[in-house]
Amino acid sequence: MDVWEQEAREALMQRRSRLWARGAQGPSQEPVFALSEGDHRELRDIDDALARIQGGDFGRCARCGGAIGRHRLRAVPETRYCLTCSGLVVR
């Protein structure tokens, strides 16, 4: 795994842990689904990015297949799109 992929993985794992902790309640610390829709979406995006790192697809735009810039990946490691395509995608 490339150094910048490792950095992204660590950042994503930290964010994921914070989100899960935000939803944890009770002595078992099991996450409850009292998280906001935005938190759930962020968890899905993080899990998808972690899967792309594991699968070797991290850093490639889901729309055009081109490389996503490292600065963009450092700022938003869960992004699926390069800067050009991010303006073209309708969500």
C-alpha positions in Angstrom: 0.0 0.0 0.0 1.3 3.4 -1.0 2.2 5.9 1.8 -0.6 8.3 0.8 -3.1 5.4 0.7 -2.0 4.5 4.2 -2.5 8.1 5.3 -6.0 8.2 3.8 -6.9 4.8 5.4 -5.8 6.0 8.8 -7.7 9.3 8.4 -10.8 7.4 7.3 -10.6 4.9 10.1 -10.3 7.7 12.7 -13.4 9.5 11.2 -15.3 6.2 11.1 -14.4 5.5 14.8 -15.6 9.0 15.8 -18.9 8.6 14.0 -19.5 5.1 15.6 -18.6 6.6 19.0 -21.1 9.4 18.5 -23.9 6.7 18.0 -22.7 4.4 20.8 -25.0 4.2 23.8 -25.3 2.0 26.8 -22.8 -0.3 28.5 -22.3 -2.5 25.4 -21.2 0.6 23.3 -23.2 -0.9 20.4 -24.0 1.8 17.9 -27.6 2.6 17.7 -29.2 4.0 14.7 -29.8 7.4 16.3 -27.2 8.9 13.9 -28.4 11.5 11.5 -28.9 10.7 7.8 -25.8 12.7 7.1 -23.8 10.6 9.5 -25.1 7.4 7.9 -24.1 8.8 4.5 -20.7 9.7 5.7 -20.2 6.2 7.2 -21.2 4.6 3.8 -18.8 6.9 2.0 -16.0 6.1 4.4 -16.7 2.3 4.1 -16.8 2.6 0.3 -13.5 4.5 0.3 -11.9 1.8 2.5 -13.1 -0.9 0.1 -11.6 1.0 -2.8 -8.2 1.2 -0.9 -8.4 -2.5 -0.2 -9.4 -3.3 -3.8 -6.8 -1.1 -5.4 -9.2 1.3 -7.0 -8.5 4.2 -4.6 -7.6 7.4 -6.3 -9.4 6.7 -9.6 -12.5 8.7 -10.6 -15.6 6.7 -10.7 -16.9 8.7 -13.7 -13.9 9.2 -16.1 -11.4 6.7 -14.7 -8.7 9.3 -14.4 -6.6 10.0 -11.4 -8.0 12.0 -8.6 -5.4 14.6 -7.4 -3.5 13.8 -4.2 -4.4 17.2 -2.7 -8.1 16.4 -3.3 -7.7 13.0 -1.8 -5.9 14.4 1.3 -8.7 16.9 1.7 -11.6 14.5 1.0 -10.3 11.0 1.1 -13.7 9.5 0.6 -14.3 11.3 -2.7 -15.2 9.2 -5.7 -14.7 11.8 -8.4 -11.9 14.0 -9.7 -12.3 17.7 -9.4 -13.6 18.0 -13.0 -16.2 15.3 -12.7 -17.3 16.3 -9.2 -19.0 19.3 -10.9 -20.7 17.1 -13.5 -22.2 14.5 -11.1 -25.8 15.0 -10.1 -26.5 13.5 -6.7 
